[in-house]
Amino acid sequence: MTLADEMRRLTQRLGEDHDGRTAAVVGIRTAVAQELSEFRTGRQAEAEAQRQRLRVYMDDLDSQVASLLADLGAARENLSREQQRKLAGDIGALRQSTGALLDECSTMRLAVAQRQQEQLSANMEALRKDTAALRDRLEAAYHAMADEQRLALGRYMSELLNDVDQAMAALHAARQSMANDQRQKLAKEDKSLKDEVVLFRTQIGADQAEARQVWAHYSTLMRQRGAREPQATLQVPVSPAQKNSEAESLTGIAEQMAPEPPTHVAEPTLPEPGVIASPAQEKKAELPTHMAEPVAPEPLTNVAEPTVPEPGAMDNLRMIQGVGPSMERRLHEAGIYRFSQLAAMTAEELRLAMAAEPFVKVEGWIERARELAEQK
């Protein structure tokens, strides 16, 4: 198992432990909230039941008093009628008796009301005491549970912090180890790439010097033969489009084959036009037999010199992210002035043309150049 797999497994296990403990804490909080909600609901239901019982008791009392008054009124009316029919002369005595009865009823009603008020007060006081005792017990239970949960949560947080510290230490050590490995690997790759670049530039410089010497010798031979046979000169007609195409092709090839030479490689020098190369060089630059008598002694007249486009025909390459003044100058030195040129190249061609370092991300340049070329 690699270090990355071990780190992923450790991170996953830490995440699972954290999720489980978080779920446990959430469950505890949910249970406490549910118990509090049930307690509040029970208290509200009990208070509502007591209010309902009191209301029923008061309604019964009012009904009894009303019934008693109705009975007394009915009895009074019946007694009055009988006395009026039977004893018209006893009206005064009946009134006195009725007054006394009403007084007694009032006294009885007041006494009943007072007893009911005292009983209701006693019941309310007992209910308040019971409610206060229940509230005290619930608060004590709540505080005890909260203290227990705080202690458990403190232990859990301490363990979690210790686990996190250990994991972070392990991650830091693994990251440092991976960083050191990557630095060593990058240093080796950088040294190898630098050696390859130096070797490649040295080989390119040698090939370029050799090609220049061969071309100078060939030009000298053509000039000498042209001077000896002026009438045999034959110029091949070339269209302007072919000239521009050949010029751009030669320019691209020359820029790709002319990278910045290393400091330890000397710049090759071309021989003077009138100087004849040595016999060894003449033997090395000897032409095939079918080119011994050339028909066109003026090869340079048909090739246009590469020219820099006008400022209006050049695109602003700095619009591409990652291309600054130095990179834009290197692109211009490589003959790349427009988005269309950059979009038509591959990453390898672009790296070779501008001798870009390996860490330069030229792929994004090409994609952005295609987008900008389509927008024009």
C-alpha positions in Angstrom: 0.0 0.0 0.0 1.5 3.4 -1.0 1.7 6.4 1.2 -1.1 8.2 -0.7 -3.4 5.2 -0.2 -2.5 5.1 3.5 -3.2 8.8 3.8 -6.6 8.4 1.9 -7.5 5.5 4.2 -6.6 7.5 7.3 -8.5 10.5 6.1 -11.5 8.5 5.3 -11.5 6.8 8.7 -11.1 10.1 10.4 -14.1 11.4 8.4 -16.2 8.4 9.3 -15.3 8.7 13.1 -16.1 12.4 12.9 -19.4 11.8 11.2 -20.3 9.1 13.8 -19.5 11.3 16.7 -21.3 14.2 15.1 -24.3 12.0 14.6 -24.2 10.9 18.3 -24.0 14.6 19.5 -26.9 15.4 17.2 -28.9 12.5 18.6 -28.3 13.6 22.2 -29.3 17.1 21.3 -32.4 15.8 19.6 -33.3 13.6 22.6 -32.9 16.4 25.0 -35.0 18.7 22.8 -37.7 16.1 22.5 -37.8 15.5 26.3 -38.0 19.2 26.9 -40.8 19.5 24.4 -42.6 16.6 26.0 -42.2 18.1 29.4 -43.6 21.5 28.2 -46.4 19.7 26.5 -47.2 17.7 29.7 -47.2 20.9 31.8 -49.4 22.7 29.4 -51.8 19.7 29.2 -51.9 19.5 33.0 -52.6 23.2 33.4 -55.3 23.0 30.8 -56.9 20.0 32.6 -56.8 21.9 35.9 -58.4 25.0 34.3 -61.0 22.8 32.7 -61.8 21.1 36.0 -62.1 24.5 37.7 -64.3 25.8 34.9 -66.6 22.8 35.2 -66.7 23.1 39.0 -67.6 26.8 38.7 -70.3 26.0 36.1 -71.8 23.3 38.4 -71.8 25.8 41.3 -73.5 28.4 39.2 -76.0 25.8 38.0 -76.7 24.7 41.5 -77.2 28.3 42.8 -79.4 29.1 39.8 -81.5 26.0 40.4 -81.8 26.8 44.1 -82.9 30.3 43.3 -85.3 29.0 40.7 -86.7 26.5 43.3 -86.9 29.3 45.9 -88.7 31.6 43.4 -91.1 28.8 42.4 -91.8 27.9 46.1 -92.3 31.6 46.8 -94.8 32.0 44.0 -96.6 28.8 45.0 -96.7 29.8 48.6 -97.9 33.3 47.8 -100.7 32.0 45.6 -101.8 29.5 48.3 -101.6 32.1 51.0 -103.5 34.6 48.8 -106.2 32.1 48.1 -106.4 30.6 51.6 -105.1 33.3 54.0 -105.4 36.8 52.7 -104.8 38.0 56.2 -101.4 36.3 56.7 -99.6 38.3 54.0 -97.5 40.2 56.4 -96.4 37.0 58.2 -95.6 35.4 54.9 -93.6 38.3 53.8 -91.6 38.2 57.0 -91.1 34.4 56.5 -90.1 35.0 52.9 -87.7 37.7 53.9 -86.1 35.5 56.5 -85.8 32.7 54.0 -84.2 35.0 51.5 -81.8 36.2 54.1 -81.0 32.6 55.0 -80.5 31.8 51.3 -78.2 34.8 50.8 -76.3 33.8 53.9 -76.1 30.2 52.7 -75.0 31.4 49.2 -72.3 33.6 50.7 -71.1 30.8 53.0 -71.0 28.3 50.1 -69.2 30.8 47.9 -66.7 31.5 50.7 -66.1 27.8 51.2 -65.7 27.2 47.5 -63.3 30.2 47.3 -61.2 28.8 50.2 -61.2 25.3 48.7 -60.2 26.8 45.3 -57.4 28.8 46.9 -56.2 25.7 48.7 -56.3 23.7 45.5 -54.4 26.5 43.6 -51.8 26.8 46.3 -51.3 23.0 46.3 -51.1 23.1 42.5 -48.5 25.9 42.7 -46.4 23.9 45.2 -46.6 20.8 43.1 -45.7 22.7 40.0 -42.8 24.4 41.7 -41.5 21.0 43.1 -41.8 19.4 39.6 -40.0 22.3 38.0 -37.2 22.1 40.6 -36.9 18.4 40.0 -36.8 18.9 36.2 -34.3 21.7 36.4 -32.1 19.6 38.6 -32.4 16.7 36.2 -31.7 19.0 33.3 -28.6 20.5 34.9 -27.3 17.1 35.8 -27.9 15.8 32.2 -26.3 19.0 30.8 -23.2 18.6 33.0 -22.9 15.0 32.0 -23.2 15.9 28.3 -20.7 18.7 28.7 -18.2 16.3 30.3 -18.8 13.7 27.6 -18.6 16.3 24.9 -15.4 17.7 26.4 -13.8 14.2 26.4 -15.0 13.6 22.9 -13.6 17.0 21.7 -10.3 16.3 23.5 -10.0 12.9 21.8 -11.0 14.4 18.5 -8.4 17.2 18.8 -5.7 14.6 19.7 -6.7 12.5 16.7 -6.7 15.6 14.4 -3.3 16.7 15.8 -1.9 13.2 15.2 -3.4 13.1 11.7 -2.1 16.6 10.9 1.4 15.7 12.1 1.3 12.5 10.0 0.0 14.5 7.0 2.7 17.2 7.5 5.4 14.5 7.7 4.1 12.8 4.6 3.8 16.0 2.7 7.3 17.0 3.7 8.5 13.5 2.6 6.6 13.8 -0.7 7.9 17.3 -1.2 11.5 16.2 -0.7 11.0 13.3 -3.1 9.4 15.6 -5.6 12.3 18.2 -5.2 14.9 15.5 -5.7 13.0 14.1 -8.7 12.5 17.5 -10.2 16.2 18.4 -9.6 17.2 15.2 -11.5 14.8 15.8 -14.3 15.8 19.5 -14.5 19.5 18.5 -14.7 18.7 15.9 -17.3 16.7 18.3 -19.4 19.4 21.0 -19.1 21.9 18.5 -20.3 19.7 17.5 -23.1 19.0 21.1 -24.1 22.8 21.9 -24.0 23.5 18.9 -26.1 20.7 19.7 -28.5 21.8 23.3 -28.8 25.4 22.2 -29.3 24.3 19.8 -32.1 22.0 22.4 -33.7 24.9 25.0 -33.6 27.3 22.5 -35.2 24.7 21.5 -37.9 23.9 25.2 -38.5 27.6 26.1 -38.8 28.1 23.2 -41.2 25.0 24.1 -43.3 26.2 27.7 -43.5 29.6 26.6 -44.7 28.1 24.3 -47.3 25.7 27.1 -48.4 28.6 29.7 -48.6 30.7 27.3 -50.7 27.7 26.5 -52.9 27.0 30.2 -53.4 30.6 30.9 -54.2 30.6 28.2 -56.9 27.3 29.5 -58.4 28.7 33.1 -58.5 31.9 31.8 -60.2 30.0 29.8 -62.8 27.6 32.7 -63.3 30.5 35.0 -64.0 31.9 32.5 -66.5 28.6 31.8 -68.3 26.5 35.0 -68.2 24.5 34.1 -71.2 23.3 30.7 -69.9 21.5 32.3 -66.9 17.9 31.2 -66.8 15.5 32.7 -64.3 12.5 30.7 -63.3 9.4 32.8 -62.9 7.9 32.6 -59.5 4.6 34.1 -58.5 4.3 36.5 -55.5 2.2 34.0 -53.5 4.9 31.4 -54.0 7.5 33.9 -52.9 5.6 34.7 -49.7 4.9 31.0 -49.0 8.6 30.1 -49.5 9.7 33.1 -47.4 7.4 32.1 -44.5 8.6 28.5 -44.7 12.2 29.5 -44.8 11.7 32.0 -41.9 10.0 29.3 -39.8 12.7 26.8 -40.5 15.4 29.3 -39.8 13.8 30.4 -36.5 13.3 26.9 -35.4 16.9 25.9 -36.2 18.3 29.0 -34.5 17.8 28.7 -30.8 19.7 30.6 -28.3 23.2 29.1 -28.3 24.7 28.0 -24.9 27.4 30.1 -23.4 30.1 27.5 -23.9 29.4 27.1 -27.6 31.2 29.5 -29.9 29.2 31.2 -32.7 30.1 29.8 -36.1 31.4 32.3 -38.6 30.7 32.3 -42.4 33.6 32.6 -44.8 33.9 35.7 -46.9 32.1 35.5 -50.3 35.4 35.7 -52.2 37.3 33.1 -50.1 37.4 29.5 -51.4 36.9 26.8 -48.8 39.6 24.3 -48.0 39.9 21.1 -50.0 38.4 19.1 -47.1 35.4 21.4 -47.0 35.1 21.3 -50.9 35.1 17.5 -50.7 32.5 17.5 -47.9 30.3 20.0 -49.9 30.7 18.2 -53.2 27.4 18.2 -55.1 25.8 15.2 -56.9 26.6 14.5 -60.5 23.2 15.6 -61.9 23.9 19.1 -60.3 27.3 19.6 -61.9 26.0 21.9 -64.6 23.2 23.9 -62.9 20.7 25.7 -65.2 19.8 28.5 -62.7 22.9 30.1 -61.3 21.0 32.7 -59.3 19.1 30.8 -56.7 18.8 33.8 -54.3 16.9 36.0 -56.7 13.7 33.9 -56.4 13.5 33.8 -52.6 12.0 36.9 -50.8 13.7 38.0 -47.6 11.5 37.4 -44.5 10.0 40.7 -43.3 8.3 41.7 -40.1 4.6 42.5 -40.6 3.3 46.0 -40.2 2.2 46.9 -36.6 -1.5 47.0 -37.7 -1.2 43.4 -39.0 0.2 42.1 -35.7 -2.0 40.7 -33.0 -1.6 41.6 -29.3 -0.2 38.3 -28.0 -0.3 39.6 -24.5 -4.0 39.0 -24.5 -3.1 35.3 -23.9 -2.8 34.5 -20.2 0.8 33.6 -19.4 2.3 35.7 -22.3 4.2 38.7 -20.9 6.7 41.0 -22.6 9.5 38.5 -22.6 7.4 35.7 -24.0 5.9 38.0 -26.6 9.4 38.9 -27.7 10.4 35.3 -27.9 7.3 34.5 -30.0 8.2 37.4 -32.4 11.7 36.1 -32.6 10.2 32.8 -33.6 8.2 34.5 -36.4 4.8 34.3 -34.6 2.9 37.6 -34.8 -0.8 36.5 -35.2 -3.3 34.4 -33.3 -3.9 32.3 -36.4 -0.2 31.3 -36.6 -0.2 30.2 -32.9 -3.5 28.4 -33.2 -2.2 26.3 -36.2 0.8 25.0 -34.3 1.1 22.0 -31.9 2.6 22.2 -28.5 5.8 20.5 -29.6 6.2 22.8 -32.6 5.7 25.8 -30.4 8.2 24.6 -27.8 10.8 23.9 -30.5 10.2 27.2 -32.3 10.6 29.4 -29.2 13.0 27.1 -27.3 10.5 27.1 -24.4 11.4 25.7 -21.0 9.6 22.5 -19.9 7.7 24.2 -17.2 6.1 26.7 -19.7 2.4 25.6 -20.3 2.1 26.4 -24.0 -1.0 24.2 -24.5 -3.2 26.8 -22.9 -1.7 29.5 -25.2 -2.8 27.5 -28.3 -6.4 27.1 -27.0 -6.6 30.8 -26.1 -5.2 31.8 -29.5 -7.8 29.7 -31.3 -10.6 31.4 -29.3 -9.1 34.9 -30.1 -8.7 34.0 -33.7 -12.3 32.9 -34.0 -13.5 36.2 -32.4 -11.6 38.4 -34.9 
